[in-house]
Amino acid sequence: MSDTGSVPELHFDGGVPGFPDARRFVLMRLGADDSPFSMLSSLDDPDLEFVVVPPGVFFPAYEPEIDDDVAERLGLRSADDALLLVIVTVAERAQDSTANLLGPIVVNLHTRAAVQAVLDTGAYDSREALLPS
Amino acid sequence: MLVLTRRANQSIVIGDNVVVTVLEVRGDQVRLGIRAPRSVTVHREEVFRELAETNRAAASPASDSLSALARLRPPRPKEG
C-alpha cells in the first residue's frame, strides 16, 4: 500500500474495461466539504479521471452482492473490508448525470486494491440517473 | 481467430497464466471455469463491452460541468 503524500492511492491490477493500462489512481474530494463526489485520477495517464460517488448517497436501496471471485481478487474477508464507489457519467446538464450501477468499483479498505466488478443479474443499469426526473 | 474443440473437463491455456476449462456442456450452454492472475480481468463479452463504453463516456468529463455536478445532492426524503 502506498500513498502519494497523504492522498489515498488505489491500485487496479487489471485496470478497468476500456483502460487496461490505468492501474494506479488517487482519490480526491470534488467540490465543497459536504460534497459526496470524488475524482479518481489516473497516475499512469494524467489526462484520465473519473467522477465517483459512494452509491449509498443517491441509491440507498443499492446493495450489490460481491461475488467470490471479486472478494478473492481483492483479499476481502468481509463486506466491512470493502468500500464501494460508482462512476458517474457527467451529462451536459449536471442534474441529468448518471451512475454506473452495473459496474461498481470495489476497494479493499486495508490494502487499497480495487477492481471494477460486474453485477450481472440484469437488475442494474450502467447509466442510472442520479436524480429522479 | 484460433478455433479449438474441447470436451467437458478439457482446458485451454492462454499465454502462460490463463487457463480456461470447459466444466460442463448442457444443451446449448457451456459452463466455463477461468483461472487468471489478478492482473487479468475476465468478463462476459457483452458486459465487458457495456462497461468499456460507459467508462469511455464517463472518462475525463469537461471541467466546466464539474462544479455544477459537485453541487448535486440527493433529494431530501419527504416528511410523512
Backbone of each chain as ProteinMPNN parsed JSONL, in Angstrom:
{"seq_chain_A": "MSDTGSVPELHFDGGVPGFPDARRFVLMRLGADDSPFSMLSSLDDPDLEFVVVPPGVFFPAYEPEIDDDVAERLGLRSADDALLLVIVTVAERAQDSTANLLGPIVVNLHTRAAVQAVLDTGAYDSREALLPS", "coords_chain_A": {"N_chain_A": [[0.848, -1.191, 0.0], [0.602, 2.149, -0.861], [0.86, 5.65, -0.485], [0.32, 8.712, -2.103], [1.827, 11.217, -0.841], [-0.464, 12.32, 1.471], [-2.634, 11.461, 0.193], [-4.97, 9.049, -0.665], [-3.964, 6.199, -2.513], [-5.16, 4.152, -4.982], [-5.033, 0.834, -6.294], [-5.565, -0.792, -9.295], [-5.278, -3.839, -10.367], [-5.803, -4.939, -12.889], [-6.417, -2.762, -14.427], [-9.233, -0.913, -15.739], [-12.2, -1.838, -17.6], [-11.817, -0.785, -20.929], [-9.701, 0.809, -20.264], [-7.1, -0.568, -19.832], [-4.47, -0.189, -19.022], [-4.427, 1.637, -17.043], [-3.632, 1.671, -13.942], [-2.995, 2.747, -11.456], [-4.436, 4.986, -9.233], [-5.427, 8.104, -7.763], [-7.532, 9.359, -5.195], [-9.55, 12.079, -4.756], [-11.396, 14.589, -3.022], [-14.147, 16.112, -4.663], [-15.278, 19.256, -5.012], [-17.213, 21.052, -2.503], [-16.826, 20.813, 1.156], [-18.975, 19.257, 1.991], [-19.556, 17.764, -0.177], [-20.419, 14.749, -1.795], [-18.956, 13.702, -3.825], [-16.055, 12.454, -5.543], [-12.893, 12.691, -7.237], [-11.436, 10.381, -9.241], [-8.308, 9.992, -10.121], [-6.022, 9.201, -12.661], [-2.74, 7.994, -12.194], [-1.166, 7.015, -14.093], [-1.944, 7.972, -16.513], [-2.115, 11.193, -17.126], [-4.245, 12.626, -18.19], [-6.497, 11.252, -17.633], [-9.406, 10.817, -15.783], [-12.011, 10.087, -13.437], [-15.26, 10.854, -12.276], [-16.471, 9.895, -9.176], [-18.733, 8.398, -6.809], [-19.957, 7.403, -3.61], [-22.256, 4.761, -3.757], [-24.4, 4.65, -1.971], [-25.254, 7.227, -1.412], [-26.899, 8.375, -3.468], [-28.383, 6.202, -4.144], [-29.888, 4.627, -2.09], [-31.04, 2.111, -1.763], [-29.447, 0.34, -3.005], [-27.78, -2.564, -2.907], [-25.39, -4.288, -3.649], [-24.345, -7.64, -4.27], [-21.244, -8.894, -3.553], [-19.324, -10.872, -5.554], [-17.685, -14.141, -5.187], [-15.342, -14.319, -6.656], [-14.498, -11.681, -6.979], [-14.141, -10.974, -4.304], [-12.066, -12.645, -3.676], [-10.052, -11.8, -5.43], [-9.555, -9.319, -4.377], [-8.831, -9.883, -1.823], [-10.7, -9.763, 0.227], [-12.145, -10.178, 3.398], [-14.465, -9.727, 4.656], [-17.611, -7.973, 4.171], [-17.249, -5.579, 5.423], [-14.685, -4.867, 4.925], [-14.702, -3.62, 2.558], [-15.014, -0.844, 0.31], [-17.389, 0.825, -1.594], [-17.684, 2.369, -4.759], [-19.229, 4.27, -7.311], [-19.008, 4.994, -10.789], [-19.524, 8.104, -12.295], [-21.259, 9.239, -15.107], [-20.957, 12.218, -16.45], [-23.333, 14.528, -17.39], [-24.339, 16.98, -19.881], [-26.172, 18.78, -18.76], [-25.893, 19.041, -15.436], [-27.703, 17.817, -13.645], [-28.74, 15.742, -15.084], [-26.966, 13.73, -14.96], [-25.542, 10.402, -14.716], [-25.076, 7.24, -12.99], [-22.923, 4.388, -12.87], [-24.229, 1.541, -12.116], [-24.045, -1.013, -12.799], [-21.414, -1.716, -12.981], [-19.796, -1.461, -10.352], [-17.117, 0.067, -8.502], [-15.013, -1.686, -6.426], [-13.285, -1.505, -3.459], [-10.633, -2.611, -1.473], [-10.396, -1.691, 1.737], [-8.217, -1.919, 3.409], [-5.923, -2.68, 1.96], [-6.087, -1.141, -0.284], [-6.387, -2.238, -2.757], [-8.196, -2.484, -5.797], [-11.063, -3.033, -7.907], [-13.086, -3.091, -10.849], [-16.103, -4.308, -10.516], [-18.659, -6.587, -11.744], [-22.108, -6.592, -11.89], [-24.022, -8.873, -12.74], [-26.715, -9.46, -12.868], [-28.752, -8.463, -14.318], [-30.314, -6.656, -13.122], [-29.295, -4.142, -12.792], [-28.306, -0.956, -14.12], [-25.99, 0.528, -16.401], [-26.187, 3.181, -16.64], [-27.666, 4.844, -14.617], [-29.919, 7.196, -13.52], [-28.889, 9.852, -11.407], [-30.554, 11.583, -10.091], [-34.093, 11.738, -9.524], [-36.286, 12.104, -12.336]], "CA_chain_A": [[0.0, 0.0, 0.0], [1.417, 3.37, -0.865], [0.078, 6.87, -0.617], [1.012, 9.863, -2.689], [1.647, 12.166, 0.261], [-1.491, 11.744, 2.318], [-3.79, 11.186, -0.647], [-5.028, 7.604, -0.86], [-3.696, 5.685, -3.839], [-5.799, 2.861, -5.216], [-4.448, 0.145, -7.422], [-6.401, -1.698, -10.069], [-4.307, -4.728, -11.007], [-6.116, -5.184, -14.294], [-7.018, -1.56, -14.988], [-10.689, -1.035, -15.834], [-12.566, -2.039, -19.007], [-11.593, 0.397, -21.748], [-8.44, 1.444, -19.856], [-6.409, -1.677, -19.167], [-3.159, 0.192, -18.501], [-4.574, 2.606, -15.958], [-3.66, 0.804, -12.759], [-2.836, 3.485, -10.21], [-5.297, 6.155, -9.18], [-5.611, 8.763, -6.47], [-8.918, 9.741, -4.957], [-9.587, 13.378, -4.065], [-12.747, 15.124, -2.982], [-14.528, 17.073, -5.696], [-16.303, 20.188, -4.548], [-17.19, 21.568, -1.129], [-16.617, 19.808, 2.202], [-20.105, 18.349, 2.122], [-19.799, 17.078, -1.449], [-20.163, 13.304, -1.739], [-18.237, 13.289, -5.029], [-14.602, 12.485, -5.592], [-12.286, 12.493, -8.537], [-10.485, 9.277, -9.284], [-7.382, 10.467, -11.149], [-5.006, 8.213, -13.012], [-1.332, 8.382, -12.087], [-0.481, 6.499, -15.28], [-2.355, 8.821, -17.638], [-2.514, 12.436, -16.466], [-5.49, 13.168, -18.731], [-7.614, 10.356, -17.344], [-10.002, 10.889, -14.468], [-13.42, 9.716, -13.361], [-16.001, 11.291, -11.099], [-17.06, 8.744, -8.488], [-19.542, 8.726, -5.635], [-20.437, 6.189, -2.937], [-23.615, 4.564, -4.276], [-25.429, 4.846, -0.951], [-25.716, 8.624, -1.357], [-28.03, 8.592, -4.385], [-29.092, 4.936, -4.359], [-29.837, 3.993, -0.771], [-31.504, 0.726, -1.774], [-28.497, -0.445, -3.805], [-26.97, -3.426, -2.045], [-24.889, -5.338, -4.53], [-23.623, -8.771, -3.686], [-19.895, -9.01, -4.106], [-19.16, -12.316, -5.764], [-16.493, -14.749, -4.579], [-14.153, -14.038, -7.444], [-14.071, -10.319, -6.637], [-13.657, -10.998, -2.92], [-10.77, -13.313, -3.692], [-9.091, -10.92, -6.099], [-9.212, -8.183, -3.514], [-8.458, -10.324, -0.485], [-11.702, -9.297, 1.182], [-12.618, -11.228, 4.291], [-15.863, -9.452, 4.967], [-18.133, -6.782, 3.492], [-16.735, -4.393, 6.112], [-13.368, -4.521, 4.378], [-14.868, -3.067, 1.208], [-15.628, 0.443, 0.011], [-17.963, 0.833, -2.936], [-17.813, 3.649, -5.457], [-19.726, 4.099, -8.666], [-18.502, 6.01, -11.71], [-20.571, 8.995, -12.797], [-21.172, 9.809, -16.453], [-21.412, 13.589, -16.262], [-24.109, 14.997, -18.545], [-24.222, 18.426, -20.143], [-26.854, 19.364, -17.608], [-25.399, 18.221, -14.323], [-28.744, 17.023, -12.998], [-29.043, 14.573, -15.908], [-25.852, 12.781, -14.857], [-25.919, 9.035, -14.35], [-24.05, 6.444, -12.319], [-22.8, 3.029, -13.372], [-24.527, 0.584, -11.052], [-23.731, -2.339, -13.333], [-20.002, -1.984, -12.729], [-19.266, -0.66, -9.243], [-15.73, -0.125, -8.105], [-14.911, -2.244, -5.086], [-11.947, -1.228, -2.939], [-10.264, -3.187, -0.177], [-10.017, -0.54, 2.553], [-6.922, -2.112, 4.082], [-4.807, -2.766, 1.014], [-6.369, -0.218, -1.392], [-6.586, -2.939, -4.028], [-9.521, -2.132, -6.31], [-11.45, -3.67, -9.158], [-14.438, -2.746, -11.275], [-16.851, -5.567, -10.521], [-19.813, -6.591, -12.631], [-23.293, -7.162, -11.271], [-24.562, -9.392, -13.974], [-28.025, -10.044, -12.629], [-29.785, -7.852, -15.16], [-31.099, -5.711, -12.323], [-28.679, -2.825, -12.693], [-28.02, -0.247, -15.357], [-24.721, 1.246, -16.394], [-26.481, 4.615, -16.658], [-28.805, 5.049, -13.744], [-29.991, 8.62, -13.188], [-28.61, 10.185, -10.011], [-31.716, 12.27, -9.525], [-35.351, 11.4, -10.197], [-36.567, 13.127, -13.36]], "C_chain_A": [[0.875, 1.23, 0.0], [0.499, 4.557, -1.027], [0.921, 7.945, -1.262], [0.836, 11.0, -1.692], [0.605, 11.573, 1.183], [-2.743, 11.439, 1.513], [-3.834, 9.69, -0.926], [-4.801, 7.209, -2.312], [-4.318, 4.303, -3.967], [-5.076, 2.151, -6.351], [-5.365, -0.919, -8.001], [-5.447, -2.599, -10.85], [-4.549, -4.914, -12.496], [-6.63, -3.94, -15.003], [-8.534, -1.648, -14.879], [-11.04, -1.227, -17.302], [-12.493, -0.738, -19.795], [-10.255, 1.053, -21.462], [-7.58, 0.421, -19.127], [-5.057, -1.29, -18.564], [-3.233, 1.195, -17.361], [-4.727, 1.824, -14.667], [-3.563, 1.548, -11.446], [-3.645, 4.77, -10.263], [-5.2, 6.795, -7.803], [-7.037, 9.276, -6.407], [-8.919, 11.055, -4.196], [-10.994, 13.93, -4.097], [-12.954, 16.141, -4.086], [-15.583, 17.979, -5.122], [-16.126, 20.566, -3.087], [-17.025, 20.43, -0.116], [-17.76, 18.82, 2.317], [-20.431, 17.636, 0.806], [-19.516, 15.589, -1.304], [-19.264, 12.818, -2.877], [-16.732, 13.339, -4.853], [-14.146, 12.337, -7.02], [-11.279, 11.373, -8.409], [-9.538, 9.601, -10.439], [-6.28, 9.461, -11.393], [-3.604, 8.79, -12.832], [-0.554, 7.927, -13.323], [-0.789, 7.334, -16.511], [-2.892, 10.123, -17.065], [-3.811, 13.038, -16.993], [-6.712, 12.373, -18.305], [-8.122, 10.535, -15.924], [-11.484, 10.541, -14.559], [-14.031, 10.372, -12.134], [-16.623, 10.046, -10.484], [-17.837, 9.232, -7.27], [-19.902, 7.409, -4.94], [-21.901, 5.963, -3.325], [-24.709, 4.831, -3.256], [-26.01, 6.254, -0.926], [-26.962, 8.831, -2.218], [-28.882, 7.345, -4.569], [-29.118, 4.155, -3.052], [-30.275, 2.533, -0.752], [-30.531, -0.206, -2.498], [-27.613, -1.251, -2.859], [-26.418, -4.572, -2.861], [-24.216, -6.452, -3.749], [-22.275, -8.876, -4.361], [-19.611, -10.488, -4.31], [-17.797, -12.809, -5.287], [-15.231, -14.405, -5.342], [-13.609, -12.651, -7.113], [-13.484, -10.298, -5.234], [-12.262, -11.609, -2.863], [-9.708, -12.433, -4.33], [-8.635, -9.793, -5.193], [-8.762, -8.593, -2.121], [-9.43, -9.832, 0.58], [-12.134, -10.444, 2.086], [-14.058, -10.991, 4.706], [-16.289, -8.199, 4.219], [-17.615, -5.5, 4.138], [-15.372, -3.957, 5.598], [-13.486, -3.711, 3.098], [-15.497, -1.685, 1.215], [-16.175, 0.349, -1.409], [-17.991, 2.25, -3.489], [-18.419, 3.361, -6.816], [-19.266, 5.276, -9.525], [-19.669, 6.797, -12.287], [-20.275, 9.397, -14.234], [-21.801, 11.19, -16.356], [-22.106, 14.067, -17.53], [-23.908, 16.5, -18.73], [-24.964, 19.234, -19.106], [-26.537, 18.468, -16.423], [-26.469, 17.311, -13.756], [-29.176, 15.814, -13.82], [-27.955, 13.504, -15.806], [-26.312, 11.426, -14.341], [-24.758, 8.325, -13.661], [-24.083, 5.017, -12.86], [-22.992, 2.033, -12.23], [-24.249, -0.845, -11.506], [-22.287, -2.718, -12.981], [-19.442, -1.14, -11.604], [-17.779, -0.925, -9.042], [-15.738, -0.623, -6.669], [-13.47, -2.078, -4.633], [-11.762, -1.964, -1.618], [-9.689, -2.055, 0.666], [-8.64, -0.681, 3.176], [-5.759, -2.053, 3.114], [-4.904, -1.757, -0.123], [-6.332, -0.911, -2.755], [-8.015, -2.668, -4.485], [-9.792, -2.875, -7.613], [-12.812, -3.113, -9.552], [-15.187, -4.061, -11.43], [-18.018, -5.464, -11.493], [-20.974, -7.23, -11.894], [-24.192, -7.641, -12.39], [-25.988, -9.895, -13.866], [-29.093, -9.499, -13.559], [-30.575, -6.796, -14.421], [-30.553, -4.294, -12.376], [-28.258, -2.288, -14.043], [-26.655, 0.402, -15.259], [-24.947, 2.763, -16.39], [-27.786, 4.868, -15.919], [-28.823, 6.506, -13.312], [-29.722, 8.864, -11.702], [-29.847, 10.763, -9.346], [-32.971, 11.811, -10.235], [-35.685, 12.489, -11.207], [-37.936, 13.736, -13.155]], "O_chain_A": [[1.806, 1.326, 0.8], [-0.549, 4.447, -1.663], [2.114, 8.061, -0.982], [-0.193, 11.676, -1.697], [0.76, 10.441, 1.64], [-3.803, 11.185, 2.087], [-2.841, 9.118, -1.376], [-5.37, 7.805, -3.226], [-4.044, 3.405, -3.172], [-4.564, 2.797, -7.266], [-5.861, -1.805, -7.305], [-4.879, -2.187, -11.862], [-3.603, -5.032, -13.274], [-7.222, -4.048, -16.077], [-9.06, -2.37, -14.032], [-10.268, -0.825, -18.173], [-13.039, 0.284, -19.378], [-9.722, 1.772, -22.307], [-7.361, 0.543, -17.922], [-4.552, -1.991, -17.687], [-2.21, 1.558, -16.781], [-5.821, 1.366, -14.335], [-4.004, 1.037, -10.416], [-3.548, 5.543, -11.216], [-4.927, 6.124, -6.808], [-7.658, 9.583, -7.425], [-8.351, 11.14, -3.107], [-11.71, 13.763, -5.085], [-12.062, 16.928, -4.406], [-16.674, 17.524, -4.779], [-15.047, 20.423, -2.512], [-17.077, 19.252, -0.469], [-17.548, 17.669, 2.699], [-21.465, 16.979, 0.694], [-18.486, 15.206, -0.75], [-18.856, 11.656, -2.894], [-16.206, 14.164, -4.106], [-14.901, 11.916, -7.896], [-10.382, 11.417, -7.567], [-9.922, 9.497, -11.604], [-5.68, 8.933, -10.457], [-3.314, 9.91, -13.253], [0.561, 8.385, -13.574], [0.011, 7.395, -17.444], [-4.017, 10.155, -16.566], [-4.418, 13.874, -16.323], [-7.842, 12.774, -18.584], [-7.356, 10.419, -14.968], [-12.116, 10.681, -15.606], [-13.401, 10.44, -11.078], [-17.23, 9.237, -11.185], [-17.618, 10.337, -6.773], [-20.13, 6.403, -5.612], [-22.707, 6.888, -3.23], [-25.825, 5.196, -3.625], [-27.136, 6.453, -0.469], [-27.957, 9.391, -1.758], [-29.991, 7.427, -5.096], [-28.444, 3.134, -2.924], [-29.926, 1.794, 0.168], [-30.773, -1.409, -2.588], [-26.808, -0.696, -2.111], [-26.914, -5.696, -2.782], [-23.602, -6.226, -2.706], [-22.179, -8.94, -5.587], [-19.651, -11.271, -3.36], [-16.887, -12.024, -5.02], [-14.169, -14.219, -4.747], [-12.398, -12.469, -6.983], [-12.448, -9.676, -4.999], [-11.397, -11.159, -2.111], [-8.59, -12.334, -3.824], [-7.481, -9.367, -5.236], [-8.356, -7.747, -1.325], [-9.028, -9.522, 1.702], [-12.45, -11.537, 1.616], [-14.779, -11.923, 5.062], [-15.456, -7.456, 3.699], [-17.546, -4.457, 3.488], [-14.954, -2.819, 5.808], [-12.494, -3.174, 2.605], [-16.388, -1.391, 2.011], [-15.502, -0.147, -2.313], [-18.286, 3.206, -2.771], [-18.15, 2.316, -7.409], [-19.151, 6.404, -9.046], [-20.673, 6.225, -12.713], [-19.171, 9.843, -14.544], [-23.015, 11.324, -16.2], [-21.53, 14.015, -18.616], [-23.382, 17.189, -17.856], [-24.464, 20.249, -18.622], [-26.873, 17.284, -16.415], [-26.19, 16.16, -13.419], [-29.896, 14.951, -13.319], [-28.021, 12.485, -16.493], [-27.316, 11.309, -13.639], [-23.609, 8.758, -13.744], [-25.133, 4.51, -13.254], [-22.062, 1.724, -11.484], [-24.222, -1.77, -10.694], [-21.981, -3.882, -12.719], [-18.69, -0.199, -11.857], [-17.265, -1.995, -9.368], [-16.395, -0.044, -5.804], [-12.541, -2.466, -5.342], [-12.637, -1.937, -0.753], [-8.626, -1.52, 0.354], [-7.969, 0.316, 3.442], [-4.727, -1.449, 3.408], [-3.932, -1.534, -0.845], [-6.256, -0.247, -3.789], [-8.936, -2.626, -3.669], [-8.872, -3.287, -8.32], [-13.598, -2.712, -8.694], [-14.934, -4.828, -12.359], [-18.324, -4.385, -12.002], [-20.824, -8.313, -11.329], [-25.018, -6.893, -12.912], [-26.424, -10.686, -14.702], [-30.213, -10.009, -13.59], [-31.411, -6.112, -15.012], [-31.262, -3.343, -12.045], [-27.909, -3.027, -14.964], [-26.211, 0.78, -14.175], [-24.015, 3.534, -16.165], [-28.844, 5.074, -16.513], [-27.826, 7.001, -12.785], [-30.262, 8.167, -10.844], [-30.145, 10.468, -8.188], [-32.928, 11.52, -11.43], [-35.404, 13.664, -10.971], [-38.343, 14.612, -13.918]]}, "seq_chain_B": "MLVLTRRANQSIVIGDNVVVTVLEVRGDQVRLGIRAPRSVTVHREEVFRELAETNRAAASPASDSLSALARLRPPRPKEG", "coords_chain_B": {"N_chain_B": [[-9.024, -15.715, -35.755], [-8.417, -18.192, -33.39], [-9.477, -21.499, -33.497], [-10.633, -24.022, -31.467], [-11.548, -27.305, -30.484], [-13.153, -28.644, -27.692], [-13.853, -31.0, -25.059], [-16.023, -31.568, -22.238], [-14.346, -30.938, -19.2], [-11.936, -30.575, -20.382], [-9.224, -28.334, -21.181], [-7.97, -25.063, -22.119], [-4.988, -23.167, -22.577], [-3.994, -19.878, -22.161], [-1.538, -17.655, -23.067], [0.879, -17.712, -20.481], [-0.478, -17.92, -18.176], [-3.253, -18.052, -18.075], [-5.983, -20.11, -17.755], [-8.544, -21.81, -19.293], [-11.264, -23.751, -18.644], [-13.498, -26.205, -19.797], [-16.251, -26.855, -18.052], [-18.733, -28.022, -18.045], [-21.059, -29.254, -20.398], [-24.16, -28.491, -21.436], [-26.976, -28.961, -23.159], [-27.567, -26.078, -25.017], [-25.738, -24.643, -23.652], [-22.601, -23.751, -22.309], [-20.516, -24.318, -19.656], [-17.978, -22.532, -18.269], [-14.827, -22.53, -16.642], [-12.526, -20.218, -15.339], [-9.176, -19.6, -14.78], [-7.143, -17.077, -13.758], [-4.514, -14.658, -13.364], [-4.485, -11.876, -11.011], [-3.935, -9.619, -12.441], [-5.205, -9.843, -14.787], [-8.314, -9.278, -16.078], [-11.53, -10.815, -16.245], [-14.389, -11.075, -18.108], [-17.832, -11.554, -19.145], [-18.381, -11.172, -22.585], [-20.285, -9.323, -23.689], [-20.959, -7.841, -21.507], [-18.53, -6.774, -20.781], [-18.112, -5.106, -22.958], [-20.158, -3.248, -22.61], [-19.41, -2.091, -20.166], [-16.902, -1.016, -20.897], [-17.674, 0.853, -22.837], [-19.278, 2.581, -21.344], [-17.441, 3.424, -19.418], [-15.676, 4.799, -21.075], [-17.303, 6.859, -21.947], [-17.664, 8.15, -19.574], [-15.179, 9.007, -18.871], [-12.86, 11.508, -17.968], [-14.49, 14.046, -17.705], [-15.73, 17.194, -18.987], [-14.286, 20.131, -17.66], [-15.875, 22.33, -17.078], [-18.376, 21.355, -16.464], [-18.107, 20.233, -14.044], [-18.278, 21.707, -11.597], [-20.99, 22.269, -11.251], [-21.967, 19.67, -11.131], [-20.736, 18.765, -8.805], [-22.201, 20.028, -6.914], [-24.567, 18.708, -6.711], [-27.076, 17.067, -4.771], [-28.636, 14.377, -3.04], [-32.235, 14.125, -3.247], [-34.15, 15.407, -0.515], [-35.72, 13.192, 1.75], [-39.268, 13.017, 1.754], [-41.085, 14.438, 4.376], [-43.266, 12.519, 6.263]], "CA_chain_B": [[-9.468, -16.358, -34.512], [-7.995, -19.585, -33.223], [-10.638, -22.319, -33.176], [-10.277, -25.311, -30.875], [-12.699, -28.062, -29.998], [-12.884, -29.263, -26.395], [-14.957, -31.681, -24.38], [-16.1, -31.235, -20.815], [-13.152, -31.249, -18.4], [-10.704, -30.235, -21.086], [-8.871, -26.931, -20.953], [-7.021, -24.393, -22.993], [-4.11, -22.262, -21.85], [-3.749, -18.633, -22.906], [-0.295, -17.126, -22.512], [1.394, -18.675, -19.508], [-1.152, -17.818, -16.888], [-4.717, -18.081, -18.099], [-6.466, -21.441, -18.11], [-9.99, -21.871, -19.451], [-11.677, -25.157, -18.592], [-14.909, -26.495, -20.042], [-16.681, -27.613, -16.878], [-19.933, -28.799, -18.323], [-21.795, -28.879, -21.608], [-25.537, -28.963, -21.241], [-27.842, -28.337, -24.163], [-26.85, -25.052, -25.778], [-24.933, -23.843, -22.737], [-21.294, -24.262, -21.918], [-20.071, -23.732, -18.399], [-16.531, -22.383, -18.336], [-14.094, -22.079, -15.466], [-11.353, -19.473, -15.79], [-8.152, -19.271, -13.78], [-6.308, -16.0, -14.312], [-3.931, -13.841, -12.298], [-5.245, -10.665, -10.706], [-3.68, -8.559, -13.422], [-6.034, -10.104, -15.968], [-9.732, -9.318, -15.721], [-12.316, -11.722, -17.077], [-15.793, -10.667, -18.133], [-18.648, -11.919, -20.304], [-18.01, -10.189, -23.612], [-21.244, -8.237, -23.881], [-20.893, -6.991, -20.325], [-17.281, -6.036, -20.9], [-18.31, -4.042, -23.945], [-21.006, -2.244, -21.96], [-18.596, -1.374, -19.188], [-15.878, -0.225, -21.591], [-18.333, 2.001, -23.467], [-19.704, 3.53, -20.316], [-16.234, 4.03, -18.848], [-15.133, 5.784, -22.02], [-18.192, 8.026, -21.93], [-17.531, 8.829, -18.28], [-13.789, 9.408, -18.634], [-12.399, 12.883, -18.145], [-15.577, 14.979, -18.04], [-15.328, 18.585, -19.209], [-14.148, 20.763, -16.343], [-16.919, 23.305, -16.776], [-19.579, 20.726, -15.913], [-17.812, 19.599, -12.763], [-18.71, 22.42, -10.383], [-22.427, 22.049, -11.103], [-22.135, 18.278, -10.727], [-20.299, 18.594, -7.422], [-23.208, 20.617, -6.021], [-25.77, 17.876, -6.646], [-27.29, 16.319, -3.549], [-29.862, 13.581, -3.195], [-33.429, 14.825, -2.767], [-34.459, 15.067, 0.876], [-36.942, 12.38, 1.825], [-40.415, 13.814, 2.146], [-41.563, 14.175, 5.749], [-44.588, 11.885, 6.122]], "C_chain_B": [[-8.996, -17.803, -34.499], [-9.206, -20.414, -32.811], [-10.175, -23.676, -32.671], [-11.549, -26.016, -30.456], [-12.313, -28.773, -28.708], [-14.107, -30.022, -25.917], [-14.999, -31.185, -22.934], [-14.848, -31.754, -20.115], [-11.853, -31.108, -19.166], [-10.465, -28.739, -20.975], [-8.063, -26.374, -22.11], [-6.198, -23.429, -22.145], [-3.824, -21.057, -22.735], [-2.548, -17.951, -22.271], [0.264, -18.178, -21.564], [0.466, -18.871, -18.331], [-2.659, -17.942, -16.908], [-5.168, -19.456, -18.571], [-7.987, -21.397, -18.164], [-10.379, -23.34, -19.528], [-13.155, -25.274, -18.928], [-15.376, -27.375, -18.887], [-17.829, -28.554, -17.223], [-20.53, -28.323, -19.631], [-23.203, -29.419, -21.43], [-26.441, -28.229, -22.217], [-27.044, -27.313, -24.955], [-26.0, -24.172, -24.871], [-23.645, -24.557, -22.387], [-20.875, -23.558, -20.647], [-18.554, -23.723, -18.392], [-15.963, -21.968, -16.999], [-12.829, -21.388, -15.939], [-10.422, -19.23, -14.616], [-7.239, -18.231, -14.403], [-5.705, -15.217, -13.164], [-4.731, -12.561, -12.123], [-5.021, -9.548, -11.723], [-4.512, -8.735, -14.684], [-7.485, -10.175, -15.528], [-10.465, -10.228, -16.7], [-13.773, -11.295, -16.99], [-16.517, -11.36, -19.272], [-18.483, -10.809, -21.336], [-18.981, -9.027, -23.724], [-21.242, -7.287, -22.689], [-19.624, -6.139, -20.362], [-17.452, -4.848, -21.836], [-19.13, -2.904, -23.347], [-20.196, -1.422, -20.964], [-17.576, -0.487, -19.878], [-16.493, 1.015, -22.21], [-18.726, 3.042, -22.432], [-18.503, 4.192, -19.659], [-15.667, 5.092, -19.786], [-15.985, 7.039, -22.032], [-18.024, 8.833, -20.651], [-16.157, 9.441, -18.075], [-13.591, 10.89, -18.887], [-13.501, 13.844, -18.568], [-15.037, 16.401, -18.177], [-15.33, 19.331, -17.877], [-15.256, 21.754, -16.044], [-18.202, 22.665, -16.271], [-19.367, 20.223, -14.494], [-18.334, 20.368, -11.56], [-20.21, 22.268, -10.172], [-22.682, 20.631, -10.612], [-21.828, 18.119, -9.242], [-21.301, 19.185, -6.431], [-24.462, 19.753, -5.916], [-25.848, 17.154, -5.308], [-28.554, 15.498, -3.743], [-31.058, 14.366, -2.665], [-33.7, 14.444, -1.315], [-35.714, 14.231, 0.911], [-38.11, 13.225, 2.333], [-40.837, 13.436, 3.569], [-42.984, 13.655, 5.67], [-45.632, 12.332, 7.125]], "O_chain_B": [[-9.158, -18.536, -35.474], [-9.895, -20.053, -31.857], [-9.429, -24.387, -33.345], [-12.532, -25.363, -30.106], [-11.271, -29.425, -28.638], [-15.237, -29.733, -26.31], [-14.105, -30.469, -22.483], [-14.361, -32.849, -20.396], [-10.789, -31.475, -18.668], [-11.389, -27.971, -20.708], [-7.549, -27.108, -22.954], [-6.666, -22.937, -21.118], [-3.459, -21.197, -23.902], [-2.542, -17.698, -21.066], [0.14, -19.379, -21.806], [0.583, -19.84, -17.581], [-3.287, -17.938, -15.849], [-4.786, -19.912, -19.648], [-8.64, -20.997, -17.2], [-9.882, -24.08, -20.376], [-13.975, -24.522, -18.401], [-14.939, -28.519, -18.762], [-17.893, -29.697, -16.77], [-20.509, -27.131, -19.937], [-23.419, -30.623, -21.293], [-26.641, -27.02, -22.107], [-25.984, -27.623, -25.499], [-25.588, -23.082, -25.268], [-23.6, -25.772, -22.197], [-20.883, -22.329, -20.58], [-17.917, -24.771, -18.495], [-16.551, -21.145, -16.297], [-12.134, -21.887, -16.824], [-10.839, -18.713, -13.579], [-6.632, -18.47, -15.447], [-6.313, -15.117, -12.098], [-5.55, -12.204, -12.97], [-5.841, -8.637, -11.84], [-4.517, -7.864, -15.553], [-7.854, -11.018, -14.711], [-10.052, -10.382, -17.849], [-14.32, -11.172, -15.894], [-15.891, -11.723, -20.268], [-18.451, -9.631, -20.981], [-18.563, -7.876, -23.841], [-21.488, -6.089, -22.833], [-19.637, -4.955, -20.025], [-17.001, -3.739, -21.549], [-18.822, -1.731, -23.559], [-20.296, -0.195, -20.935], [-17.397, 0.669, -19.493], [-15.922, 2.102, -22.13], [-18.524, 4.24, -22.631], [-18.536, 5.389, -19.371], [-15.233, 6.155, -19.343], [-15.464, 8.151, -22.118], [-18.217, 10.048, -20.643], [-15.98, 10.297, -17.209], [-14.078, 11.45, -19.869], [-13.455, 14.397, -19.667], [-14.03, 16.763, -17.569], [-16.249, 19.187, -17.071], [-15.558, 22.002, -14.877], [-19.044, 23.359, -15.701], [-20.318, 19.835, -13.816], [-18.789, 19.757, -10.593], [-20.662, 22.151, -9.033], [-23.54, 20.424, -9.753], [-22.55, 17.439, -8.513], [-21.252, 18.876, -5.241], [-25.338, 20.047, -5.103], [-24.84, 16.691, -4.774], [-29.438, 15.875, -4.513], [-30.919, 15.175, -1.748], [-33.504, 13.293, -0.926], [-36.672, 14.512, 0.191], [-37.947, 14.047, 3.235], [-40.93, 12.257, 3.909], [-43.834, 14.301, 5.058], [-46.768, 11.858, 7.088]]}, "name": "protein", "num_of_chains": 2, "seq": "MSDTGSVPELHFDGGVPGFPDARRFVLMRLGADDSPFSMLSSLDDPDLEFVVVPPGVFFPAYEPEIDDDVAERLGLRSADDALLLVIVTVAERAQDSTANLLGPIVVNLHTRAAVQAVLDTGAYDSREALLPSMLVLTRRANQSIVIGDNVVVTVLEVRGDQVRLGIRAPRSVTVHREEVFRELAETNRAAASPASDSLSALARLRPPRPKEG"}
